[in-house]
Amino acid sequence: MPAEEQLPDARFRHLALFGGEATLPEGPPSWPLPDESVRRAFEAAFADGSWGRYHGPHVERLESRLADYHAVPFTLTCCSGTFAVELALRALKVSPGDEVILAGYDFSGNFRGIESIGARPVLVDIDPCSSSLDDTMVEQAIGPQTQAIVVSHLHGGVARMRSLREIADRRGLQIVEDACQTPGGRVEGRRAGTWGDVGVLSFGGSKLLTAGRGGAIVTAREDVHQRAKAYCEQGNNAFPLSELQAAVILPQLELLDTRNAARRKNAAFLVTCLRGLDGLTPIESAPHDSAAGYFKLAWLFDEDNWTVNRERFLAAMQAEGVAIDAGFRGFTRRGSGRCRRAGELTNSARAAERTVLLHHPVLLASHATIERVAAAFRKVHQALRN
């Protein structure tokens, strides 16, 4: 790629990356938001001393509220969404030597969660329109040792869970549905996380529901819930969510649907504003009666349309004050000693090389701010396109 001194001066000198004025000089909005309801929850937990207890009211209340929200009888909170995937697999009795189907492009913790119990990931390509596991390719990946499927809803895309559920039921498999990026989302008429035998949520520091750390599983199966609880009890709960964490998640959960609606509206507006910018293809596909939660908003970056590579494009956008980064590295370079490939992983490799992700906080900003984000995209595009 051309070095910065080789770029035509007239085309790039106004970019913030090279000394020009930033489109959003205040930078991206912080997260978590200043939230009066969260402050009140902090103060109440401090006032009654429940914030530091092993067993207080907040975890129990959160688990009950999550169960109601997802219309399932059982939930269990834990220390992280990453651990929740491992816990879900253990609760489904996935064992050493078993195989678990996973998209070739996904969060690295899901691959490691499978490995942590001695099982072997089986990689299947993604649907390029949704960045999620391609249901049409799952059946050919099933072998004698296959016991489960881990499927994630990523980057504003939604997996076709009805089809995956039919395949799993017909072939005697179980599903872990990773809803960490789309809490409160709707997938073919159901809450995200409720198509799986187990659904997984994350309360990590950047997530739509945040307590800095934490996670949960949701399930309609009592046997799964009991096995998960039994694994966590190692003298005491070895992988807990704290009472203080639960206390501050509860008011956020009450606002989740309202905030998700705002994110969806702003995401659609921004995608519309950027329609026609060559070299940036939005990831926005979802099945009928589905709506993502927009932890990230994604585009595919096509280097052929630009004078710079993806990393330089991202640096230029970040300098303009936009919180945008590369996607996951994916698993297409993992060796056969760690996983089995079921067919070519062409779309997974492409996603790993080309995905760019806008972080969600700005999607709760004003219409005027979204227009300024769009202006930053257009400014960088005009300067650095081929």
C-alpha positions as a LaTeX table, in Angstrom:
\begin{tabular}{lrrr}
\hline
Residue & $x$ (\AA) & $y$ (\AA) & $z$ (\AA) \\
\hline
Met1 & 0.00 & 0.00 & 0.00 \\
Pro2 & 1.22 & 3.55 & $-0.61$ \\
Ala3 & 3.08 & 5.22 & 2.24 \\
Glu4 & 1.40 & 8.36 & 3.51 \\
Glu5 & 3.95 & 10.63 & 1.83 \\
Gln6 & 3.06 & 9.07 & $-1.52$ \\
Leu7 & $-0.61$ & 10.01 & $-1.26$ \\
Pro8 & $-1.63$ & 13.05 & $-3.36$ \\
Asp9 & $-1.53$ & 15.99 & $-0.95$ \\
Ala10 & $-4.73$ & 17.60 & $-2.22$ \\
Arg11 & $-6.73$ & 14.48 & $-1.47$ \\
Phe12 & $-5.72$ & 13.81 & 2.11 \\
Arg13 & $-4.39$ & 16.93 & 3.81 \\
His14 & $-7.81$ & 17.82 & 5.29 \\
Leu15 & $-8.08$ & 14.43 & 7.03 \\
Ala16 & $-7.59$ & 14.54 & 10.80 \\
Leu17 & $-5.09$ & 11.70 & 10.47 \\
Phe18 & $-2.80$ & 14.12 & 8.65 \\
Gly19 & $-3.44$ & 17.26 & 10.66 \\
Gly20 & $-6.86$ & 18.39 & 9.46 \\
Glu21 & $-9.85$ & 19.15 & 11.68 \\
Ala22 & $-11.71$ & 16.09 & 12.98 \\
Thr23 & $-15.36$ & 15.66 & 12.01 \\
Leu24 & $-16.20$ & 14.73 & 15.61 \\
Pro25 & $-13.49$ & 16.51 & 17.63 \\
Glu26 & $-15.17$ & 15.50 & 20.89 \\
Gly27 & $-14.50$ & 11.87 & 19.99 \\
Pro28 & $-16.89$ & 8.93 & 20.36 \\
Pro29 & $-19.33$ & 8.78 & 23.27 \\
Ser30 & $-18.18$ & 6.93 & 26.37 \\
Trp31 & $-19.69$ & 3.70 & 27.65 \\
Pro32 & $-21.37$ & 2.96 & 29.99 \\
Leu33 & $-23.67$ & 5.95 & 29.72 \\
Pro34 & $-24.16$ & 8.29 & 32.67 \\
Asp35 & $-27.33$ & 6.65 & 33.97 \\
Glu36 & $-29.32$ & 7.95 & 36.91 \\
Ser37 & $-31.07$ & 4.62 & 37.44 \\
Val38 & $-27.73$ & 2.84 & 37.71 \\
Arg39 & $-26.47$ & 5.47 & 40.18 \\
Arg40 & $-29.54$ & 4.90 & 42.35 \\
Ala41 & $-28.93$ & 1.14 & 42.23 \\
Phe42 & $-25.32$ & 1.68 & 43.38 \\
Glu43 & $-26.45$ & 3.88 & 46.23 \\
Ala44 & $-29.19$ & 1.53 & 47.37 \\
Ala45 & $-26.80$ & $-1.47$ & 47.36 \\
Phe46 & $-24.31$ & 0.57 & 49.38 \\
Ala47 & $-26.92$ & 1.80 & 51.82 \\
Asp48 & $-28.21$ & $-1.64$ & 52.75 \\
Gly49 & $-24.83$ & $-3.39$ & 52.58 \\
Ser50 & $-26.01$ & $-5.89$ & 49.98 \\
Trp51 & $-23.24$ & $-4.91$ & 47.55 \\
Gly52 & $-20.68$ & $-7.02$ & 49.44 \\
Arg53 & $-22.70$ & $-10.08$ & 50.40 \\
Tyr54 & $-22.21$ & $-13.61$ & 49.18 \\
His55 & $-25.98$ & $-14.03$ & 48.96 \\
Gly56 & $-28.18$ & $-10.95$ & 48.65 \\
Pro57 & $-31.33$ & $-10.01$ & 46.79 \\
His58 & $-29.90$ & $-8.72$ & 43.53 \\
Val59 & $-28.59$ & $-11.87$ & 41.81 \\
Glu60 & $-31.79$ & $-13.74$ & 42.60 \\
Arg61 & $-33.87$ & $-10.83$ & 41.32 \\
Leu62 & $-31.81$ & $-10.53$ & 38.13 \\
Glu63 & $-32.07$ & $-14.25$ & 37.38 \\
Ser64 & $-35.83$ & $-14.07$ & 37.88 \\
Arg65 & $-36.12$ & $-11.00$ & 35.68 \\
Leu66 & $-33.99$ & $-12.55$ & 32.92 \\
Ala67 & $-36.16$ & $-15.66$ & 33.00 \\
Asp68 & $-39.32$ & $-13.57$ & 32.63 \\
Tyr69 & $-37.78$ & $-11.43$ & 29.91 \\
His70 & $-36.79$ & $-14.48$ & 27.84 \\
Ala71 & $-39.95$ & $-16.42$ & 28.71 \\
Val72 & $-37.94$ & $-19.40$ & 30.01 \\
Pro73 & $-38.12$ & $-21.04$ & 33.44 \\
Phe74 & $-34.39$ & $-21.13$ & 34.23 \\
Thr75 & $-31.46$ & $-18.73$ & 34.25 \\
Leu76 & $-28.08$ & $-18.83$ & 35.94 \\
Thr77 & $-25.68$ & $-15.89$ & 36.19 \\
Cys78 & $-21.91$ & $-16.37$ & 36.16 \\
Cys79 & $-18.59$ & $-14.54$ & 35.91 \\
Ser80 & $-18.49$ & $-13.87$ & 32.14 \\
Gly81 & $-20.14$ & $-14.57$ & 28.82 \\
Thr82 & $-16.97$ & $-16.38$ & 27.76 \\
Phe83 & $-17.26$ & $-18.79$ & 30.67 \\
Ala84 & $-21.02$ & $-19.09$ & 30.05 \\
Val85 & $-20.32$ & $-20.81$ & 26.71 \\
Glu86 & $-18.10$ & $-23.38$ & 28.42 \\
Leu87 & $-20.68$ & $-23.81$ & 31.19 \\
Ala88 & $-23.43$ & $-24.34$ & 28.63 \\
Leu89 & $-21.44$ & $-27.05$ & 26.86 \\
Arg90 & $-20.70$ & $-28.80$ & 30.16 \\
Ala91 & $-24.37$ & $-28.62$ & 31.14 \\
Leu92 & $-25.25$ & $-30.25$ & 27.81 \\
Lys93 & $-22.86$ & $-33.08$ & 28.70 \\
Val94 & $-20.43$ & $-32.39$ & 25.85 \\
Ser95 & $-17.37$ & $-34.46$ & 26.75 \\
Pro96 & $-13.71$ & $-34.91$ & 25.79 \\
Gly97 & $-13.48$ & $-36.40$ & 22.30 \\
Asp98 & $-16.85$ & $-34.99$ & 21.18 \\
Glu99 & $-17.12$ & $-32.55$ & 18.28 \\
Val100 & $-18.88$ & $-29.18$ & 18.34 \\
Ile101 & $-19.79$ & $-27.28$ & 15.18 \\
Leu102 & $-18.72$ & $-23.62$ & 15.14 \\
Ala103 & $-18.53$ & $-20.89$ & 12.51 \\
Gly104 & $-15.13$ & $-20.30$ & 10.96 \\
Tyr105 & $-15.56$ & $-16.62$ & 11.87 \\
Asp106 & $-16.56$ & $-16.07$ & 15.50 \\
Phe107 & $-15.35$ & $-14.80$ & 18.86 \\
Ser108 & $-12.15$ & $-16.60$ & 19.86 \\
Gly109 & $-13.50$ & $-17.45$ & 23.31 \\
Asn110 & $-16.09$ & $-19.78$ & 21.76 \\
Phe111 & $-13.35$ & $-21.84$ & 20.09 \\
Arg112 & $-11.43$ & $-21.99$ & 23.36 \\
Gly113 & $-14.57$ & $-22.85$ & 25.31 \\
Ile114 & $-14.97$ & $-25.97$ & 23.19 \\
Glu115 & $-11.31$ & $-26.85$ & 23.65 \\
Ser116 & $-11.47$ & $-26.26$ & 27.41 \\
Ile117 & $-13.67$ & $-29.31$ & 27.89 \\
Gly118 & $-11.56$ & $-31.48$ & 25.61 \\
Ala119 & $-13.96$ & $-31.35$ & 22.67 \\
Arg120 & $-12.95$ & $-30.54$ & 19.10 \\
Pro121 & $-14.28$ & $-27.61$ & 17.08 \\
Val122 & $-15.64$ & $-28.40$ & 13.62 \\
Leu123 & $-15.48$ & $-25.27$ & 11.46 \\
Val124 & $-18.28$ & $-24.38$ & 9.06 \\
Asp125 & $-18.37$ & $-21.31$ & 6.82 \\
Ile126 & $-20.54$ & $-18.28$ & 7.51 \\
Asp127 & $-23.35$ & $-16.75$ & 5.51 \\
Pro128 & $-21.67$ & $-13.63$ & 4.06 \\
Cys129 & $-24.89$ & $-11.63$ & 4.40 \\
Ser130 & $-25.16$ & $-12.10$ & 8.17 \\
Ser131 & $-21.63$ & $-12.97$ & 9.43 \\
Ser132 & $-23.28$ & $-15.92$ & 11.22 \\
Leu133 & $-23.09$ & $-19.68$ & 10.81 \\
Asp134 & $-24.40$ & $-20.79$ & 7.38 \\
Asp135 & $-27.26$ & $-23.18$ & 8.12 \\
Thr136 & $-27.11$ & $-24.65$ & 4.62 \\
Met137 & $-23.62$ & $-26.03$ & 5.29 \\
Val138 & $-24.13$ & $-27.48$ & 8.77 \\
Glu139 & $-25.56$ & $-30.84$ & 7.81 \\
Gln140 & $-22.49$ & $-31.86$ & 5.81 \\
Ala141 & $-20.30$ & $-31.12$ & 8.83 \\
Ile142 & $-22.03$ & $-33.59$ & 11.15 \\
Gly143 & $-20.01$ & $-36.67$ & 11.99 \\
Pro144 & $-20.25$ & $-39.61$ & 14.41 \\
Gln145 & $-18.73$ & $-37.59$ & 17.26 \\
Thr146 & $-20.72$ & $-34.39$ & 16.72 \\
Gln147 & $-22.76$ & $-33.52$ & 19.79 \\
Ala148 & $-23.56$ & $-29.80$ & 19.61 \\
Ile149 & $-23.61$ & $-26.58$ & 17.62 \\
Val150 & $-22.45$ & $-23.19$ & 18.89 \\
Val151 & $-24.05$ & $-20.38$ & 16.89 \\
Ser152 & $-23.52$ & $-16.65$ & 17.40 \\
His153 & $-25.51$ & $-13.65$ & 16.21 \\
Leu154 & $-22.81$ & $-11.19$ & 15.18 \\
His155 & $-22.43$ & $-7.58$ & 14.11 \\
Gly156 & $-26.11$ & $-6.80$ & 13.54 \\
Gly157 & $-26.66$ & $-10.01$ & 11.58 \\
Val158 & $-28.93$ & $-12.83$ & 12.74 \\
Ala159 & $-28.48$ & $-16.56$ & 12.14 \\
Arg160 & $-31.33$ & $-18.61$ & 10.71 \\
Met161 & $-32.22$ & $-20.37$ & 13.94 \\
Arg162 & $-35.42$ & $-22.06$ & 12.76 \\
Ser163 & $-33.45$ & $-24.01$ & 10.17 \\
Leu164 & $-30.62$ & $-24.77$ & 12.62 \\
Arg165 & $-33.12$ & $-25.95$ & 15.23 \\
Glu166 & $-34.74$ & $-28.31$ & 12.70 \\
Ile167 & $-31.36$ & $-29.77$ & 11.74 \\
Ala168 & $-30.32$ & $-30.21$ & 15.37 \\
Asp169 & $-33.58$ & $-31.90$ & 16.35 \\
Arg170 & $-33.51$ & $-34.22$ & 13.36 \\
Arg171 & $-29.88$ & $-35.21$ & 13.89 \\
Gly172 & $-29.96$ & $-35.45$ & 17.69 \\
Leu173 & $-27.74$ & $-32.43$ & 18.35 \\
Gln174 & $-27.94$ & $-29.64$ & 20.93 \\
Ile175 & $-27.50$ & $-25.92$ & 20.38 \\
Val176 & $-25.69$ & $-23.25$ & 22.37 \\
Glu177 & $-27.03$ & $-19.92$ & 21.09 \\
Asp178 & $-24.61$ & $-17.08$ & 21.75 \\
Ala179 & $-26.67$ & $-13.90$ & 22.13 \\
Cys180 & $-23.85$ & $-11.89$ & 23.73 \\
Gln181 & $-23.87$ & $-9.35$ & 20.88 \\
Thr182 & $-27.63$ & $-9.08$ & 20.59 \\
Pro183 & $-29.32$ & $-9.18$ & 24.02 \\
Gly184 & $-32.99$ & $-8.43$ & 23.62 \\
Gly185 & $-32.83$ & $-9.08$ & 19.90 \\
Arg186 & $-35.61$ & $-10.91$ & 18.08 \\
Val187 & $-34.79$ & $-13.98$ & 15.99 \\
Glu188 & $-37.59$ & $-15.32$ & 13.82 \\
Gly189 & $-40.21$ & $-14.33$ & 16.37 \\
Arg190 & $-38.36$ & $-15.34$ & 19.56 \\
Arg191 & $-35.97$ & $-13.60$ & 21.92 \\
Ala192 & $-32.35$ & $-14.14$ & 20.92 \\
Gly193 & $-31.00$ & $-17.00$ & 23.02 \\
Thr194 & $-34.24$ & $-18.96$ & 23.28 \\
Trp195 & $-33.91$ & $-21.08$ & 20.12 \\
Gly196 & $-30.97$ & $-22.93$ & 21.65 \\
Asp197 & $-31.02$ & $-25.61$ & 24.30 \\
Val198 & $-29.00$ & $-22.98$ & 26.14 \\
Gly199 & $-28.70$ & $-19.28$ & 25.41 \\
Val200 & $-25.68$ & $-17.23$ & 26.49 \\
Leu201 & $-25.52$ & $-13.57$ & 27.55 \\
Ser202 & $-22.58$ & $-11.32$ & 28.39 \\
Phe203 & $-22.40$ & $-8.34$ & 30.76 \\
Gly204 & $-18.84$ & $-7.37$ & 29.81 \\
Gly205 & $-17.63$ & $-3.79$ & 29.96 \\
Ser206 & $-18.47$ & $-2.95$ & 26.35 \\
Lys207 & $-21.77$ & $-4.86$ & 26.11 \\
Leu208 & $-25.28$ & $-3.48$ & 25.78 \\
Leu209 & $-25.99$ & $-4.68$ & 29.33 \\
Thr210 & $-22.81$ & $-4.02$ & 31.29 \\
Ala211 & $-21.43$ & $-4.59$ & 34.76 \\
Gly212 & $-17.78$ & $-4.58$ & 33.68 \\
Arg213 & $-17.79$ & $-8.39$ & 33.75 \\
Gly214 & $-20.37$ & $-11.13$ & 34.03 \\
Gly215 & $-22.61$ & $-13.41$ & 32.03 \\
Ala216 & $-25.61$ & $-15.73$ & 32.19 \\
Ile217 & $-27.20$ & $-18.77$ & 30.63 \\
Val218 & $-30.93$ & $-19.04$ & 29.87 \\
Thr219 & $-32.69$ & $-22.34$ & 29.24 \\
Ala220 & $-36.05$ & $-24.08$ & 29.21 \\
Arg221 & $-34.42$ & $-27.33$ & 30.36 \\
Glu222 & $-34.34$ & $-28.09$ & 34.08 \\
Asp223 & $-31.69$ & $-30.81$ & 33.64 \\
Val224 & $-29.34$ & $-28.33$ & 31.96 \\
His225 & $-29.90$ & $-25.76$ & 34.68 \\
Gln226 & $-29.21$ & $-28.28$ & 37.43 \\
Arg227 & $-26.01$ & $-29.55$ & 35.84 \\
Ala228 & $-24.77$ & $-25.98$ & 35.36 \\
Lys229 & $-25.44$ & $-25.16$ & 39.02 \\
Ala230 & $-23.77$ & $-28.38$ & 40.16 \\
Tyr231 & $-20.62$ & $-27.61$ & 38.15 \\
Cys232 & $-20.39$ & $-24.08$ & 39.60 \\
Glu233 & $-20.73$ & $-25.29$ & 43.20 \\
Gln234 & $-17.15$ & $-26.09$ & 44.22 \\
Gly235 & $-17.37$ & $-25.51$ & 47.96 \\
Asn236 & $-19.20$ & $-22.32$ & 47.04 \\
Asn237 & $-20.14$ & $-20.76$ & 43.71 \\
Ala238 & $-16.74$ & $-20.66$ & 42.01 \\
Phe239 & $-17.85$ & $-18.53$ & 39.03 \\
Pro240 & $-20.31$ & $-15.98$ & 40.44 \\
Leu241 & $-21.80$ & $-12.72$ & 39.35 \\
Ser242 & $-21.55$ & $-10.36$ & 42.32 \\
Glu243 & $-24.49$ & $-8.76$ & 44.07 \\
Leu244 & $-23.23$ & $-5.31$ & 43.03 \\
Gln245 & $-22.98$ & $-6.35$ & 39.39 \\
Ala246 & $-26.50$ & $-7.73$ & 39.44 \\
Ala247 & $-27.80$ & $-4.57$ & 41.10 \\
Val248 & $-26.56$ & $-2.32$ & 38.27 \\
Ile249 & $-27.67$ & $-4.65$ & 35.46 \\
Leu250 & $-31.29$ & $-4.67$ & 36.62 \\
Pro251 & $-32.14$ & $-1.05$ & 35.71 \\
Gln252 & $-30.34$ & $-1.44$ & 32.37 \\
Leu253 & $-32.49$ & $-4.46$ & 31.55 \\
Glu254 & $-35.59$ & $-2.33$ & 32.04 \\
Leu255 & $-34.30$ & 0.09 & 29.38 \\
Leu256 & $-32.97$ & $-2.52$ & 26.95 \\
Asp257 & $-35.93$ & $-2.69$ & 24.56 \\
Thr258 & $-36.19$ & 1.09 & 24.31 \\
Arg259 & $-32.46$ & 1.46 & 23.69 \\
Asn260 & $-32.40$ & $-1.39$ & 21.18 \\
Ala261 & $-35.18$ & 0.31 & 19.22 \\
Ala262 & $-33.15$ & 3.53 & 19.14 \\
Arg263 & $-30.03$ & 1.66 & 18.01 \\
Arg264 & $-31.92$ & $-0.08$ & 15.21 \\
Lys265 & $-33.39$ & 3.20 & 14.01 \\
Asn266 & $-30.02$ & 4.96 & 13.97 \\
Ala267 & $-28.25$ & 1.98 & 12.41 \\
Ala268 & $-30.76$ & 1.92 & 9.57 \\
Phe269 & $-30.39$ & 5.68 & 9.10 \\
Leu270 & $-26.60$ & 5.50 & 8.98 \\
Val271 & $-26.61$ & 2.59 & 6.53 \\
Thr272 & $-28.99$ & 4.55 & 4.31 \\
Cys273 & $-26.75$ & 7.63 & 4.49 \\
Leu274 & $-23.76$ & 5.58 & 3.33 \\
Arg275 & $-25.54$ & 3.63 & 0.62 \\
Gly276 & $-23.56$ & 3.83 & $-2.58$ \\
Leu277 & $-20.10$ & 4.33 & $-1.06$ \\
Asp278 & $-18.09$ & 1.88 & $-3.13$ \\
Gly279 & $-15.76$ & $-0.30$ & $-1.10$ \\
Leu280 & $-18.07$ & $-0.52$ & 1.95 \\
Thr281 & $-20.78$ & $-3.21$ & 1.95 \\
Pro282 & $-23.12$ & $-3.27$ & 4.98 \\
Ile283 & $-23.86$ & $-6.50$ & 6.86 \\
Glu284 & $-27.57$ & $-6.17$ & 7.49 \\
Ser285 & $-29.29$ & $-9.43$ & 6.57 \\
Ala286 & $-31.78$ & $-10.97$ & 8.98 \\
Pro287 & $-34.52$ & $-13.58$ & 8.55 \\
His288 & $-38.19$ & $-12.63$ & 8.62 \\
Asp289 & $-39.50$ & $-11.36$ & 11.97 \\
Ser290 & $-35.98$ & $-10.69$ & 13.29 \\
Ala291 & $-34.27$ & $-7.63$ & 14.74 \\
Ala292 & $-30.69$ & $-7.50$ & 15.98 \\
Gly293 & $-29.48$ & $-5.69$ & 19.07 \\
Tyr294 & $-26.53$ & $-3.88$ & 17.40 \\
Phe295 & $-23.59$ & $-4.29$ & 19.72 \\
Lys296 & $-21.64$ & $-3.62$ & 16.54 \\
Leu297 & $-22.63$ & $-2.31$ & 13.11 \\
Ala298 & $-20.58$ & $-3.94$ & 10.35 \\
Trp299 & $-19.37$ & $-3.33$ & 6.84 \\
Leu300 & $-17.04$ & $-5.30$ & 4.58 \\
Phe301 & $-14.07$ & $-3.21$ & 3.42 \\
Asp302 & $-13.04$ & $-3.95$ & $-0.18$ \\
Glu303 & $-9.41$ & $-2.92$ & $-0.59$ \\
Asp304 & $-9.70$ & $-2.84$ & $-4.38$ \\
Asn305 & $-11.75$ & 0.34 & $-4.10$ \\
Trp306 & $-9.27$ & 2.16 & $-1.86$ \\
Thr307 & $-5.76$ & 3.59 & $-2.05$ \\
Val308 & $-5.08$ & 2.26 & 1.48 \\
Asn309 & $-5.54$ & $-0.99$ & 3.36 \\
Arg310 & $-8.13$ & $-1.64$ & 6.06 \\
Glu311 & $-5.82$ & $-0.67$ & 8.92 \\
Arg312 & $-5.10$ & 2.73 & 7.35 \\
Phe313 & $-8.79$ & 3.31 & 6.68 \\
Leu314 & $-9.58$ & 2.53 & 10.33 \\
Ala315 & $-6.85$ & 4.88 & 11.52 \\
Ala316 & $-8.30$ & 7.66 & 9.37 \\
Met317 & $-11.81$ & 7.07 & 10.72 \\
Gln318 & $-10.62$ & 6.92 & 14.32 \\
Ala319 & $-8.78$ & 10.21 & 13.86 \\
Glu320 & $-12.09$ & 11.74 & 12.74 \\
Gly321 & $-13.54$ & 10.77 & 16.14 \\
Val322 & $-15.39$ & 7.57 & 15.17 \\
Ala323 & $-15.11$ & 4.39 & 17.28 \\
Ile324 & $-14.54$ & 1.80 & 14.57 \\
Asp325 & $-12.28$ & $-1.25$ & 14.54 \\
Ala326 & $-11.48$ & $-4.46$ & 12.68 \\
Gly327 & $-13.58$ & $-7.58$ & 13.15 \\
Phe328 & $-12.53$ & $-10.93$ & 14.60 \\
Arg329 & $-9.48$ & $-12.82$ & 13.32 \\
Gly330 & $-11.56$ & $-15.97$ & 12.91 \\
Phe331 & $-10.23$ & $-19.51$ & 12.82 \\
Thr332 & $-9.32$ & $-20.14$ & 9.19 \\
Arg333 & $-5.63$ & $-20.39$ & 10.07 \\
Arg334 & $-6.11$ & $-22.88$ & 12.91 \\
Gly335 & $-4.32$ & $-26.16$ & 12.23 \\
Ser336 & $-5.90$ & $-29.58$ & 11.82 \\
Gly337 & $-4.51$ & $-30.60$ & 15.21 \\
Arg338 & $-6.94$ & $-28.22$ & 16.89 \\
Cys339 & $-10.05$ & $-28.47$ & 14.71 \\
Arg340 & $-11.72$ & $-30.12$ & 11.73 \\
Arg341 & $-12.78$ & $-28.12$ & 8.68 \\
Ala342 & $-16.06$ & $-28.99$ & 7.00 \\
Gly343 & $-15.54$ & $-27.61$ & 3.51 \\
Glu344 & $-13.97$ & $-24.38$ & 2.39 \\
Leu345 & $-14.10$ & $-21.37$ & 4.71 \\
Thr346 & $-14.05$ & $-18.74$ & 1.98 \\
Asn347 & $-16.56$ & $-16.36$ & 3.52 \\
Ser348 & $-15.03$ & $-16.73$ & 6.99 \\
Ala349 & $-11.59$ & $-15.79$ & 5.65 \\
Arg350 & $-13.08$ & $-12.83$ & 3.81 \\
Ala351 & $-14.84$ & $-11.63$ & 6.96 \\
Ala352 & $-11.63$ & $-11.87$ & 8.98 \\
Glu353 & $-9.76$ & $-9.82$ & 6.37 \\
Arg354 & $-12.41$ & $-7.22$ & 5.58 \\
Thr355 & $-14.85$ & $-6.62$ & 8.44 \\
Val356 & $-14.96$ & $-3.17$ & 10.04 \\
Leu357 & $-17.14$ & $-2.58$ & 13.10 \\
Leu358 & $-18.73$ & 0.58 & 14.46 \\
His359 & $-19.08$ & 0.38 & 18.24 \\
His360 & $-22.63$ & 0.81 & 19.55 \\
Pro361 & $-22.59$ & 3.88 & 21.92 \\
Val362 & $-22.95$ & 6.38 & 19.06 \\
Leu363 & $-26.13$ & 4.58 & 17.95 \\
Leu364 & $-27.86$ & 6.11 & 20.98 \\
Ala365 & $-26.78$ & 9.61 & 19.97 \\
Ser366 & $-28.87$ & 12.28 & 18.26 \\
His367 & $-29.89$ & 12.31 & 14.61 \\
Ala368 & $-27.45$ & 15.19 & 14.08 \\
Thr369 & $-24.56$ & 13.15 & 15.51 \\
Ile370 & $-25.37$ & 10.21 & 13.23 \\
Glu371 & $-25.25$ & 12.62 & 10.29 \\
Arg372 & $-21.78$ & 13.74 & 11.43 \\
Val373 & $-20.63$ & 10.11 & 11.61 \\
Ala374 & $-21.89$ & 9.67 & 8.05 \\
Ala375 & $-19.99$ & 12.83 & 7.08 \\
Ala376 & $-16.78$ & 11.33 & 8.53 \\
Phe377 & $-17.25$ & 8.21 & 6.40 \\
Arg378 & $-17.83$ & 10.31 & 3.29 \\
Lys379 & $-14.84$ & 12.54 & 4.04 \\
Val380 & $-12.47$ & 9.59 & 4.40 \\
His381 & $-14.01$ & 7.85 & 1.40 \\
Gln382 & $-13.57$ & 10.89 & $-0.82$ \\
Ala383 & $-9.93$ & 11.28 & 0.20 \\
Leu384 & $-8.81$ & 7.64 & 0.14 \\
Arg385 & $-10.90$ & 5.86 & $-2.46$ \\
Asn386 & $-9.29$ & 4.57 & $-5.64$ \\
\hline
\end{tabular}
